[in-house]
């Protein structure tokens, strides 16, 4: 393993675990997503660490899918209001599924996709970078990635649990911006129907990767 690979591998591991562990105790959903973003960048770096065309392609695909998931997730967060005032406490989502079942379901899909739950698109994004690492002889890095992913799944599933099985019904506004709702629903739908469109981004990603890795 070259020096540059060692550095990238160290950054990847540090990002994955720092982000995942720091997000666990967060009660503010914006901060939680900020820390989870650090973890996701660690996964993206895993593809780059592989140093292969397949690895860079996996990284590019991962980033495209991650940005798509984040658009919907932050659309949901921005729509969290109580009497028109922004709310960021995760506890405020208690039993939110009763107040706004469509938005809750869309957020569930996005959170499961961020966690890498199959058969959602987020699973294939993580699988692609893990596979690239294994093929490049970095199986140990892939194993650490799986462990970090399991840790990350905890805080995503915790939000889903609160939305569907909380102690008391949410007081968040059920309405909100139709534009934000549109971004949320479309982004969530892409995590499902996007399975049939992965080939649409694989081609450009492969071409870009081949250009970068020479």
N, CA, C and O of each residue as an XYZ file, in Angstrom:
856
protein
N       0.848     -1.189      0.000
C       0.000      0.000      0.000
C       0.886      1.243      0.000
O       1.773      1.370      0.844
N       0.654      2.157     -0.938
C       1.463      3.356     -1.033
C       1.165      4.325      0.090
O       0.158      4.210      0.789
N       2.076      5.296      0.249
C       1.897      6.292      1.311
C       0.591      7.050      1.152
O      -0.098      7.322      2.135
N       0.247      7.396     -0.099
C      -0.989      8.157     -0.326
C      -2.208      7.328      0.035
O      -3.205      7.865      0.519
N      -2.137      6.001     -0.201
C      -3.250      5.132      0.174
C      -3.385      5.039      1.683
O      -4.495      5.013      2.214
N      -2.247      4.988      2.376
C      -2.286      4.931      3.837
C      -2.926      6.189      4.416
O      -3.713      6.120      5.360
N      -2.582      7.326      3.843
C      -3.150      8.594      4.313
C      -4.650      8.640      4.055
O      -5.427      9.003      4.938
N      -5.056      8.270      2.834
C      -6.486      8.281      2.498
C      -7.254      7.266      3.331
O      -8.375      7.535      3.764
N      -6.658      6.105      3.556
C      -7.315      5.078      4.369
C      -7.513      5.576      5.794
O      -8.569      5.363      6.392
N      -6.492      6.243      6.340
C      -6.598      6.789      7.700
C      -7.684      7.852      7.774
O      -8.454      7.892      8.734
N      -7.745      8.710      6.764
C      -8.784      9.746      6.724
C     -10.166      9.122      6.604
O     -11.123      9.580      7.229
N     -10.260      8.071      5.791
C     -11.544      7.386      5.608
C     -12.038      6.795      6.921
O     -13.191      6.994      7.304
N     -11.159      6.066      7.612
C     -11.529      5.435      8.886
C     -11.874      6.490      9.930
O     -12.875      6.367     10.637
N     -11.044      7.527     10.025
C     -11.287      8.587     11.007
C     -12.627      9.266     10.758
O     -13.377      9.531     11.698
N     -12.925      9.547      9.499
C     -14.189     10.217      9.161
C     -15.384      9.333      9.474
O     -16.363      9.786     10.068
N     -15.300      8.059      9.069
C     -16.422      7.139      9.288
C     -16.759      7.006     10.763
O     -17.926      7.084     11.146
N     -15.738      6.804     11.592
C     -15.998      6.547     13.009
C     -16.232      7.824     13.809
O     -17.053      7.836     14.725
N     -15.523      8.892     13.475
C     -15.768     10.162     14.161
C     -17.202     10.613     13.926
O     -17.906     10.987     14.865
N     -17.631     10.576     12.667
C     -18.988     10.999     12.337
C     -20.036     10.115     12.965
O     -21.019     10.603     13.524
N     -19.827      8.786     12.873
C     -20.820      7.840     13.390
C     -20.956      7.928     14.903
O     -22.069      7.970     15.427
N     -19.829      7.956     15.605
C     -19.861      7.987     17.072
C     -20.393      9.324     17.582
O     -21.178      9.359     18.530
N     -19.968     10.424     16.959
C     -20.407     11.751     17.407
C     -21.900     11.956     17.192
O     -22.540     12.694     17.941
N     -22.456     11.311     16.179
C     -23.879     11.498     15.872
C     -24.795     10.770     16.848
O     -25.955     11.150     17.010
N     -24.285      9.729     17.499
C     -25.127      8.885     18.347
C     -25.827      9.672     19.450
O     -27.024      9.489     19.672
N     -25.111     10.528     20.132
C     -25.695     11.227     21.276
C     -26.405     12.520     20.947
O     -26.842     13.225     21.857
N     -26.534     12.851     19.688
C     -27.135     14.130     19.314
C     -28.650     14.126     19.507
O     -29.327     13.147     19.195
N     -29.160     15.222     20.019
C     -30.606     15.410     20.163
C     -31.121     16.440     19.158
O     -32.326     16.578     18.948
N     -30.188     17.152     18.549
C     -30.501     18.149     17.521
C     -30.340     17.480     16.161
O     -29.249     17.016     15.828
N     -31.403     17.425     15.376
C     -31.364     16.670     14.127
C     -30.413     17.280     13.105
O     -29.832     16.556     12.296
N     -30.245     18.605     13.129
C     -29.297     19.232     12.202
C     -27.866     18.832     12.535
O     -27.071     18.546     11.640
N     -27.543     18.812     13.821
C     -26.196     18.414     14.225
C     -25.967     16.937     13.926
O     -24.884     16.539     13.498
N     -26.997     16.132     14.156
C     -26.874     14.705     13.861
C     -26.549     14.486     12.387
O     -25.661     13.703     12.051
N     -27.269     15.180     11.512
C     -27.041     15.015     10.081
C     -25.684     15.580      9.670
O     -25.065     15.081      8.731
N     -25.224     16.608     10.361
C     -23.903     17.170     10.058
C     -22.810     16.153     10.374
O     -21.885     15.959      9.585
N     -22.924     15.505     11.539
C     -21.937     14.484     11.896
C     -22.048     13.270     10.981
O     -21.038     12.669     10.616
N     -23.269     12.912     10.613
C     -23.427     11.767      9.712
C     -22.826     12.066      8.343
O     -22.376     11.155      7.648
N     -22.816     13.339      7.956
C     -22.196     13.726      6.687
C     -20.697     13.437      6.710
O     -20.115     13.032      5.704
N     -20.083     13.652      7.873
C     -18.659     13.346      8.015
C     -18.430     11.853      7.801
O     -17.483     11.447      7.127
N     -19.315     11.040      8.385
C     -19.198      9.590      8.221
C     -19.355      9.187      6.759
O     -18.621      8.333      6.263
N     -20.307      9.801      6.077
C     -20.530      9.454      4.666
C     -19.347      9.860      3.792
O     -19.030      9.169      2.824
N     -18.698     10.960      4.118
C     -17.510     11.346      3.355
C     -16.389     10.321      3.549
O     -15.558     10.121      2.663
N     -16.379      9.681      4.714
C     -15.416      8.611      4.946
C     -15.647      7.443      4.008
O     -14.698      6.840      3.506
N     -16.922      7.124      3.770
C     -17.248      6.050      2.826
C     -16.854      6.436      1.404
O     -16.335      5.608      0.654
N     -17.096      7.674      1.039
C     -16.714      8.135     -0.297
C     -15.199      8.043     -0.475
O     -14.715      7.650     -1.536
N     -14.456      8.407      0.571
C     -12.997      8.330      0.517
C     -12.514      6.896      0.352
O     -11.438      6.660     -0.198
N     -13.301      5.943      0.823
C     -12.928      4.545      0.681
C     -12.770      4.174     -0.792
O     -11.843      3.457     -1.169
N     -13.688      4.674     -1.614
C     -13.593      4.404     -3.045
C     -12.341      5.014     -3.643
O     -11.679      4.396     -4.477
N     -12.014      6.236     -3.214
C     -10.813      6.903     -3.716
C      -9.558      6.191     -3.234
O      -8.569      6.103     -3.962
N      -9.599      5.681     -2.003
C      -8.455      4.971     -1.437
C      -8.100      3.736     -2.253
O      -6.929      3.371     -2.358
N      -9.110      3.095     -2.830
C      -8.859      1.901     -3.643
C      -7.884      2.204     -4.777
O      -7.099      1.343     -5.174
N      -7.936      3.425     -5.295
C      -6.992      3.833     -6.326
C      -7.201      3.169     -7.665
O      -6.283      3.113     -8.484
N      -8.400      2.664     -7.898
C      -8.724      1.992     -9.154
C      -9.849      2.735     -9.861
O     -10.516      3.587     -9.274
N     -10.048      2.397    -11.135
C     -11.154      2.995    -11.880
C     -12.477      2.644    -11.212
O     -13.356      3.493    -11.067
N     -12.609      1.375    -10.803
C     -13.841      0.937    -10.138
C     -14.049      1.685     -8.827
O     -15.180      2.006     -8.463
N     -12.958      1.961     -8.120
C     -13.062      2.670     -6.851
C     -13.504      4.104     -7.022
O     -14.369      4.583     -6.288
N     -12.914      4.801     -7.992
C     -13.297      6.193     -8.247
C     -14.727      6.256     -8.777
O     -15.487      7.158     -8.424
N     -15.090      5.288     -9.633
C     -16.470      5.228    -10.134
C     -17.445      5.049     -8.973
O     -18.481      5.711     -8.915
N     -17.103      4.147     -8.046
C     -17.956      3.911     -6.877
C     -18.076      5.170     -6.034
O     -19.154      5.480     -5.528
N     -16.968      5.902     -5.880
C     -16.986      7.146     -5.107
C     -17.917      8.174     -5.745
O     -18.705      8.817     -5.051
N     -17.827      8.329     -7.065
C     -18.665      9.310     -7.760
C     -20.144      8.943     -7.656
O     -20.992      9.805     -7.425
N     -20.443      7.663     -7.827
C     -21.830      7.202     -7.694
C     -22.329      7.438     -6.270
O     -23.461      7.874     -6.060
N     -21.469      7.143     -5.295
C     -21.827      7.343     -3.890
C     -22.180      8.801     -3.622
O     -23.177      9.095     -2.963
N     -21.358      9.710     -4.135
C     -21.586     11.133     -3.896
C     -22.888     11.609     -4.527
O     -23.621     12.391     -3.921
N     -23.182     11.140     -5.748
C     -24.428     11.532     -6.417
C     -25.634     11.057     -5.612
O     -26.582     11.809     -5.386
N     -25.582      9.806     -5.186
C     -26.699      9.242     -4.421
C     -26.819      9.927     -3.061
O     -27.926     10.204     -2.600
N     -25.682     10.200     -2.418
C     -25.707     10.842     -1.106
C     -26.312     12.239     -1.183
O     -27.123     12.615     -0.337
N     -25.921     13.000     -2.187
C     -26.477     14.352     -2.350
C     -27.985     14.278     -2.553
O     -28.729     15.085     -1.996
N     -28.436     13.312     -3.347
C     -29.873     13.144     -3.587
C     -30.609     12.842     -2.289
O     -31.674     13.402     -2.030
N     -30.044     11.958     -1.475
C     -30.664     11.626     -0.195
C     -30.701     12.840      0.723
O     -31.688     13.072      1.421
N     -29.619     13.609      0.718
C     -29.542     14.760      1.608
C     -30.510     15.870      1.228
O     -31.012     16.581      2.099
N     -30.775     16.023     -0.065
C     -31.737     17.042     -0.503
C     -33.089     16.787      0.157
O     -33.703     17.702      0.705
N     -33.544     15.543      0.100
C     -34.825     15.202      0.710
C     -34.796     15.289      2.221
O     -35.747     15.763      2.841
N     -33.700     14.830      2.817
C     -33.587     14.845      4.275
C     -33.631     16.262      4.833
O     -34.330     16.527      5.810
N     -32.890     17.164      4.216
C     -32.876     18.539      4.718
C     -34.152     19.292      4.345
O     -34.515     20.262      5.011
N     -34.831     18.856      3.292
C     -36.148     19.427      2.996
C     -37.102     19.096      4.140
O     -37.912     19.929      4.548
N     -36.995     17.869      4.652
C     -37.819     17.464      5.792
C     -37.460     18.282      7.028
O     -38.341     18.787      7.725
N     -36.164     18.411      7.296
C     -35.717     19.147      8.485
C     -36.169     20.602      8.435
O     -36.611     21.156      9.441
N     -36.057     21.220      7.260
C     -36.476     22.620      7.117
C     -37.986     22.784      7.275
O     -38.469     23.871      7.594
N     -38.726     21.699      7.052
C     -40.186     21.776      7.191
C     -40.637     21.524      8.627
O     -41.825     21.644      8.929
N     -39.704     21.178      9.517
C     -40.051     20.944     10.921
C     -40.330     22.279     11.610
O     -39.412     23.042     11.909
N     -41.599     22.543     11.853
C     -42.002     23.796     12.489
C     -43.114     23.547     13.499
O     -43.912     22.621     13.361
N     -43.142     24.401     14.516
C     -44.239     24.399     15.480
C     -44.764     25.825     15.561
O     -44.055     26.736     15.989
N     -46.001     26.007     15.150
C     -46.605     27.346     15.082
C     -45.773     28.290     14.221
O     -45.644     29.478     14.518
N     -45.215     27.738     13.156
C     -44.447     28.541     12.211
C     -42.999     28.776     12.582
O     -42.256     29.383     11.811
N     -42.578     28.300     13.767
C     -41.195     28.493     14.219
C     -40.388     27.215     13.992
O     -40.895     26.119     14.229
N     -39.143     27.337     13.537
C     -38.311     26.155     13.273
C     -38.081     25.320     14.531
O     -37.929     25.859     15.627
N     -38.056     24.013     14.361
C     -37.805     23.078     15.455
C     -36.700     22.119     15.015
O     -36.712     21.638     13.882
N     -35.749     21.842     15.899
C     -34.635     20.961     15.533
C     -34.485     19.768     16.478
O     -33.660     18.889     16.229
N     -35.272     19.724     17.561
C     -35.158     18.619     18.505
C     -35.753     17.346     17.906
O     -36.874     17.353     17.397
N     -34.998     16.266     17.974
C     -35.477     14.990     17.444
C     -36.706     14.523     18.211
O     -37.596     13.897     17.635
N     -36.761     14.819     19.499
C     -37.896     14.404     20.325
C     -39.210     15.004     19.836
O     -40.280     14.461     20.111
N     -39.137     16.122     19.111
C     -40.350     16.764     18.599
C     -41.025     15.925     17.527
O     -42.169     16.191     17.158
N     -40.323     14.907     17.021
C     -40.882     14.043     15.973
C     -41.689     12.884     16.542
O     -42.146     12.019     15.795
N     -41.868     12.860     17.853
C     -42.594     11.766     18.493
C     -43.967     11.549     17.855
O     -44.804     12.451     17.824
N     -44.179     10.327     17.347
C     -45.439      9.938     16.694
C     -45.818     10.884     15.544
O     -47.000     11.095     15.272
N     -44.826     11.440     14.887
C     -45.083     12.345     13.760
C     -45.826     11.632     12.636
O     -46.515     12.275     11.844
N     -45.693     10.319     12.562
C     -46.359      9.548     11.506
C     -47.876      9.675     11.575
O     -48.554      9.526     10.559
N     -48.414      9.947     12.756
C     -49.866     10.119     12.884
C     -50.309     11.481     12.349
O     -51.400     11.618     11.797
N     -49.460     12.467     12.519
C     -49.803     13.824     12.099
C     -49.578     14.020     10.603
O     -50.356     14.704      9.938
N     -48.523     13.423     10.082
C     -48.205     13.578      8.661
C     -47.617     12.271      8.130
O     -46.401     12.151      7.975
N     -48.481     11.291      7.852
C     -47.997      9.960      7.450
C     -47.168      9.949      6.174
O     -46.212      9.180      6.071
N     -47.516     10.784      5.201
C     -46.770     10.792      3.936
C     -45.347     11.284      4.134
O     -44.398     10.672      3.644
N     -45.199     12.394      4.854
C     -43.854     12.932      5.103
C     -43.040     11.980      5.966
O     -41.843     11.799      5.741
N     -43.681     11.379      6.942
C     -42.972     10.434      7.809
C     -42.479      9.230      7.006
O     -41.358      8.762      7.203
N     -43.319      8.736      6.106
C     -42.930      7.592      5.282
C     -41.772      7.953      4.356
O     -40.839      7.169      4.180
N     -41.842      9.144      3.767
C     -40.757      9.590      2.884
C     -39.450      9.711      3.662
O     -38.391      9.325      3.168
N     -39.526     10.248      4.882
C     -38.324     10.382      5.710
C     -37.800      9.011      6.116
O     -36.588      8.802      6.177
N     -38.703      8.080      6.392
C     -38.295      6.712      6.726
C     -37.475      6.108      5.590
O     -36.421      5.517      5.823
N     -37.964      6.258      4.365
C     -37.254      5.719      3.197
C     -35.863      6.332      3.083
O     -34.886      5.626      2.834
N     -35.776      7.649      3.266
C     -34.491      8.334      3.157
C     -33.527      7.903      4.263
O     -32.344      7.681      4.005
N     -34.025      7.788      5.478
C     -33.168      7.383      6.595
C     -32.677      5.954      6.424
O     -31.515      5.659      6.701
N     -33.556      5.063      5.969
C     -33.143      3.682      5.718
C     -32.122      3.621      4.585
O     -31.193      2.813      4.621
N     -32.299      4.477      3.584
C     -31.348      4.512      2.476
C     -29.999      5.048      2.952
O     -28.953      4.532      2.559
N     -30.019      6.079      3.795
C     -28.782      6.607      4.378
C     -28.080      5.549      5.223
O     -26.851      5.493      5.269
N     -28.867      4.717      5.887
C     -28.299      3.650      6.715
C     -27.754      2.505      5.876
O     -27.004      1.665      6.375
N     -28.131      2.471      4.600
C     -27.656      1.401      3.722
C     -28.490      0.145      3.804
O     -27.973     -0.961      3.643
N     -29.786      0.307      4.054
C     -30.679     -0.848      4.147
C     -31.093     -1.288      2.743
O     -31.606     -0.473      1.976
N     -30.882     -2.562      2.390
C     -31.329     -3.031      1.069
C     -32.841     -3.169      1.037
O     -33.440     -3.415      2.084
N     -33.490     -3.023     -0.118
C     -32.890     -2.850     -1.448
C     -32.853     -1.387     -1.897
O     -32.904     -1.116     -3.096
N     -32.767     -0.446     -0.965
C     -32.771      0.966     -1.336
C     -31.445      1.357     -1.993
O     -30.435      0.672     -1.833
N     -31.464      2.462     -2.730
C     -30.297      2.878     -3.503
C     -29.077      3.117     -2.615
O     -27.948      2.844     -3.022
N     -29.304      3.624     -1.411
C     -28.190      3.869     -0.504
C     -27.392      2.619     -0.191
O     -26.186      2.696      0.043
N     -28.050      1.466     -0.184
C     -27.353      0.195      0.049
C     -26.349     -0.073     -1.059
O     -25.208     -0.451     -0.793
N     -26.773      0.124     -2.304
C     -25.893     -0.149     -3.435
C     -24.743      0.851     -3.501
O     -23.664      0.527     -3.997
N     -24.971      2.067     -3.002
C     -23.889      3.054     -2.946
C     -22.790      2.571     -2.001
O     -21.606      2.614     -2.335
N     -23.200      2.110     -0.812
C     -22.212      1.613      0.147
C     -21.574      0.317     -0.337
O     -20.369      0.110     -0.188
N     -22.388     -0.542     -0.912
C     -21.868     -1.821     -1.403
C     -20.790     -1.605     -2.454
O     -19.793     -2.327     -2.480
N     -20.981     -0.623     -3.315
C     -20.032     -0.383     -4.403
C     -18.665      0.060     -3.882
O     -17.635     -0.379     -4.395
N     -18.646      0.936     -2.856
C     -17.346      1.375     -2.327
C     -16.694      0.272     -1.496
O     -15.471      0.133     -1.503
N     -17.496     -0.506     -0.785
C     -16.953     -1.628     -0.017
C     -16.342     -2.665     -0.949
O     -15.259     -3.186     -0.682
N     -17.041     -2.963     -2.045
C     -16.544     -3.940     -3.011
C     -15.256     -3.451     -3.666
O     -14.326     -4.228     -3.885
N     -15.211     -2.156     -3.977
C     -14.004     -1.588     -4.589
C     -12.808     -1.719     -3.651
O     -11.692     -1.997     -4.091
N     -13.048     -1.517     -2.348
C     -11.970     -1.650     -1.368
C     -11.478     -3.091     -1.292
O     -10.273     -3.339     -1.249
N     -12.409     -4.035     -1.274
C     -12.036     -5.455     -1.217
C     -11.244     -5.853     -2.457
O     -10.215     -6.522     -2.351
N     -11.718     -5.444     -3.626
C     -11.039     -5.784     -4.882
C      -9.641     -5.175     -4.959
O      -8.772     -5.694     -5.660
N      -9.424     -4.068     -4.235
C      -8.115     -3.409     -4.237
C      -7.194     -3.957     -3.146
O      -6.112     -3.418     -2.913
N      -7.626     -5.027     -2.481
C      -6.812     -5.624     -1.431
C      -6.918     -4.918     -0.097
O      -6.049     -5.068      0.762
N      -7.983     -4.146      0.081
C      -8.190     -3.400      1.330
C      -9.403     -3.943      2.085
O     -10.282     -3.190      2.503
N      -9.429     -5.267      2.248
C     -10.562     -5.902      2.923
C     -10.720     -5.385      4.346
O     -11.841     -5.251      4.837
N      -9.602     -5.095      5.012
C      -9.668     -4.591      6.391
C     -10.417     -3.265      6.451
O     -11.146     -2.995      7.406
N     -10.230     -2.437      5.419
C     -10.922     -1.146      5.372
C     -12.417     -1.355      5.159
O     -13.240     -0.645      5.737
N     -12.759     -2.334      4.326
C     -14.168     -2.645      4.084
C     -14.838     -3.153      5.359
O     -15.985     -2.807      5.642
N     -14.118     -3.976      6.128
C     -14.667     -4.500      7.388
C     -14.944     -3.355      8.361
O     -15.994     -3.319      9.003
N     -14.001     -2.426      8.466
C     -14.216     -1.260      9.326
C     -15.390     -0.424      8.827
O     -16.130      0.159      9.620
N     -15.555     -0.370      7.501
C     -16.686      0.350      6.926
C     -18.013     -0.267      7.321
O     -18.974      0.444      7.617
N     -18.064     -1.596      7.324
C     -19.293     -2.294      7.735
C     -19.605     -1.994      9.198
O     -20.759     -1.750      9.553
N     -18.580     -2.011     10.043
C     -18.776     -1.713     11.470
C     -19.296     -0.286     11.657
O     -20.227     -0.055     12.428
N     -18.691      0.664     10.949
C     -19.137      2.060     11.038
C     -20.563      2.209     10.532
O     -21.334      3.012     11.057
N     -20.911      1.434      9.510
C     -22.264      1.492      8.955
C     -23.293      0.982      9.959
O     -24.392      1.527     10.062
N     -22.934     -0.059     10.691
C     -23.834     -0.602     11.720
C     -24.050      0.433     12.823
O     -25.170      0.616     13.302
N     -22.971      1.108     13.222
C     -23.089      2.164     14.235
C     -24.005      3.272     13.725
O     -24.871      3.759     14.452
N     -23.805      3.664     12.464
C     -24.620      4.719     11.875
C     -26.085      4.351     11.776
O     -26.961      5.202     11.930
N     -26.348      3.074     11.519
C     -27.741      2.636     11.389
C     -28.515      2.894     12.675
O     -29.725      3.117     12.635
N     -27.830      2.865     13.812
C     -28.496      3.053     15.101
C     -29.211      4.389     15.181
O     -30.386      4.446     15.541
N     -28.499      5.477     14.843
C     -29.137      6.788     15.030
C     -30.169      7.083     13.949
O     -31.095      7.859     14.186
N     -30.033      6.490     12.782
C     -31.077      6.663     11.767
C     -32.356      5.933     12.189
O     -33.458      6.472     12.089
N     -32.183      4.708     12.657
C     -33.340      3.910     13.078
C     -33.988      4.528     14.311
O     -35.201      4.420     14.492
N     -33.192      5.173     15.160
C     -33.756      5.832     16.355
C     -34.745      6.921     15.956
O     -35.792      7.072     16.585
N     -34.415      7.681     14.911
C     -35.334      8.726     14.445
C     -36.626      8.101     13.939
O     -37.717      8.590     14.231
N     -36.495      7.014     13.179
C     -37.681      6.322     12.663
C     -38.532      5.803     13.817
O     -39.757      5.921     13.792
N     -37.886      5.231     14.823
C     -38.611      4.712     15.983
C     -39.403      5.822     16.666
O     -40.566      5.628     17.020
N     -38.781      6.978     16.851
C     -39.457      8.104     17.501
C     -40.647      8.567     16.668
O     -41.699      8.889     17.221
N     -40.495      8.603     15.348
C     -41.590      9.054     14.481
C     -42.789      8.117     14.538
O     -43.931      8.561     14.417
N     -42.536      6.828     14.720
C     -43.622      5.850     14.661
C     -44.031      5.279     16.013
O     -45.164      4.823     16.167
N     -43.136      5.295     16.992
C     -43.449      4.662     18.276
C     -43.095      5.550     19.464
O     -42.778      5.045     20.541
N     -43.147      6.866     19.278
C     -42.821      7.796     20.353
C     -43.812      7.738     21.502
O     -44.827      7.046     21.428
N     -43.506      8.473     22.566
C     -44.338      8.444     23.770
C     -45.602      9.290     23.648
O     -46.660      8.907     24.148
N     -45.491     10.434     22.987
C     -46.654     11.303     22.856
C     -46.661     11.921     21.464
O     -45.617     12.070     20.830
N     -47.848     12.276     21.004
C     -47.976     12.737     19.621
C     -47.278     14.072     19.392
O     -47.335     14.976     20.225
N     -46.627     14.169     18.257
C     -45.897     15.374     17.880
C     -46.815     16.585     17.794
O     -47.978     16.478     17.405
N     -46.265     17.743     18.167
C     -47.001     18.998     18.041
C     -46.505     19.812     16.851
O     -46.837     20.989     16.710
N     -45.707     19.173     15.998
C     -45.208     19.872     14.815
C     -46.349     20.167     13.854
O     -47.342     19.441     13.806
N     -46.196     21.232     13.097
C     -47.208     21.576     12.105
C     -47.289     20.472     11.057
O     -46.267     19.961     10.601
N     -48.501     20.114     10.685
C     -48.691     19.052      9.697
C     -48.520     19.566      8.278
O     -48.240     18.792      7.363
N     -48.688     20.868      8.090
C     -48.582     21.442      6.750
C     -47.153     21.776      6.402
O     -46.246     20.967      6.597
N     -46.957     22.975      5.883
C     -45.612     23.395      5.529
C     -45.478     23.683      4.051
O     -46.443     23.589      3.292
N     -44.286     24.030      3.659
C     -44.010     24.385      2.270
C     -44.253     23.212      1.330
O     -43.750     22.110      1.547
N     -45.028     23.466      0.288
C     -45.272     22.417     -0.709
C     -44.010     22.151     -1.527
O     -43.813     21.044     -2.028
N     -43.162     23.158     -1.661
C     -41.896     22.978     -2.392
C     -40.993     22.013     -1.634
O     -40.427     21.092     -2.223
N     -40.859     22.229     -0.315
C     -40.044     21.336      0.500
C     -40.625     19.929      0.506
O     -39.890     18.943      0.450
N     -41.948     19.844      0.574
C     -42.607     18.538      0.537
C     -42.318     17.835     -0.784
O     -42.123     16.621     -0.823
N     -42.293     18.608     -1.855
C     -41.999     18.043     -3.171
C     -40.595     17.474     -3.236
O     -40.393     16.366     -3.731
N     -39.613     18.235     -2.732
C     -38.230     17.745     -2.703
C     -38.129     16.472     -1.868
O     -37.426     15.530     -2.235
N     -38.838     16.457     -0.742
C     -38.809     15.311      0.158
C     -39.347     14.059     -0.525
O     -38.695     13.015     -0.518
N     -40.523     14.164     -1.110
C     -41.174     13.005     -1.726
C     -40.410     12.518     -2.953
O     -40.224     11.314     -3.135
N     -39.969     13.450     -3.796
C     -39.232     13.064     -5.010
C     -37.915     12.386     -4.649
O     -37.539     11.378     -5.247
N     -37.220     12.950     -3.668
C     -35.953     12.361     -3.238
C     -36.159     10.952     -2.694
O     -35.386     10.044     -2.999
N     -37.209     10.772     -1.882
C     -37.502      9.450     -1.331
C     -37.884      8.473     -2.436
O     -37.463      7.316     -2.422
N     -38.686      8.940     -3.397
C     -39.100      8.074     -4.507
C     -37.895      7.608     -5.314
O     -37.866      6.475     -5.796
N     -36.901      8.481     -5.462
C     -35.703      8.121     -6.222
C     -34.901      7.033     -5.532
O     -34.153      6.308     -6.187
N     -35.043      6.909     -4.218
C     -34.351      5.835     -3.509
C     -34.954      4.479     -3.841
O     -34.324      3.442     -3.631
N     -36.177      4.491     -4.360
C     -36.856      3.257     -4.756
C     -36.761      3.031     -6.259
O     -36.218      2.021     -6.707
N     -37.287      3.970     -7.034
C     -37.286      3.807     -8.496
C     -35.892      3.995     -9.068
O     -35.622      3.585    -10.197
N     -35.004      4.613     -8.298
C     -33.639      4.825     -8.773
C     -32.889      3.534     -9.008
O     -31.874      3.518     -9.705
N     -33.386      2.437     -8.426
C     -32.755      1.140     -8.643
C     -32.726      0.782    -10.120
O     -31.825      0.083    -10.584
N     -33.722      1.268    -10.852
C     -33.800      0.966    -12.283
C     -33.034      1.989    -13.116
O     -32.915      1.846    -14.333
N     -32.520      3.015    -12.456
C     -31.822      4.071    -13.186
C     -30.342      4.163    -12.843
O     -29.659      5.086    -13.286
N     -29.836      3.203    -12.048
C     -28.430      3.238    -11.685
C     -27.538      3.195    -12.922
O     -26.472      3.809    -12.960
N     -27.999      2.450    -13.938
C     -27.210      2.356    -15.166
C     -27.053      3.727    -15.814
O     -26.099      3.969    -16.553
N     -27.989      4.614    -15.534
C     -27.931      5.945    -16.129
C     -26.794      6.791    -15.593
O     -26.304      7.683    -16.285
N     -26.365      6.519    -14.359
C     -25.239      7.279    -13.799
C     -23.949      6.469    -13.809
O     -22.862      7.028    -13.670
N     -24.065      5.156    -13.973
C     -22.863      4.329    -13.985
C     -21.977      4.653    -15.184
O     -20.752      4.686    -15.072
N     -22.618      4.895    -16.343
C     -21.851      5.197    -17.554
C     -21.011      6.456    -17.421
O     -19.796      6.405    -17.605
N     -21.645      7.605    -17.098
C     -20.872      8.841    -16.915
C     -19.841      8.730    -15.794
O     -18.739      9.268    -15.903
N     -20.204      8.025    -14.708
C     -19.268      7.866    -13.592
C     -18.052      7.053    -14.020
O     -16.922      7.368    -13.647
N     -18.291      6.004    -14.808
C     -17.186      5.168    -15.288
C     -16.269      5.960    -16.212
O     -15.046      5.838    -16.143
N     -16.872      6.773    -17.079
C     -16.076      7.589    -18.009
C     -15.232      8.606    -17.249
O     -14.058      8.810    -17.559
N     -15.847      9.245    -16.244
C     -15.111     10.228    -15.442
C     -13.992      9.559    -14.653
O     -12.893     10.101    -14.532
N     -14.285      8.368    -14.115
C     -13.278      7.644    -13.337
C     -12.095      7.243    -14.211
O     -10.941      7.348    -13.795
N     -12.391      6.784    -15.425
C     -11.326      6.375    -16.342
C     -10.432      7.557    -16.701
O      -9.227      7.399    -16.898
N     -11.031      8.740    -16.784
C     -10.254      9.947    -17.097
C      -9.364     10.355    -15.929
O      -8.231     10.796    -16.123
N      -9.891     10.201    -14.710
C      -9.146     10.614    -13.520
C      -8.021      9.646    -13.168
O      -6.952     10.058    -12.715
N      -8.277      8.341    -13.385
C      -7.285      7.324    -13.021
C      -6.504      6.913    -14.262
O      -6.933      6.041    -15.017
N      -5.391      7.529    -14.458
C      -4.535      7.224    -15.619
C      -3.094      7.073    -15.164
O      -2.212      6.816    -15.983
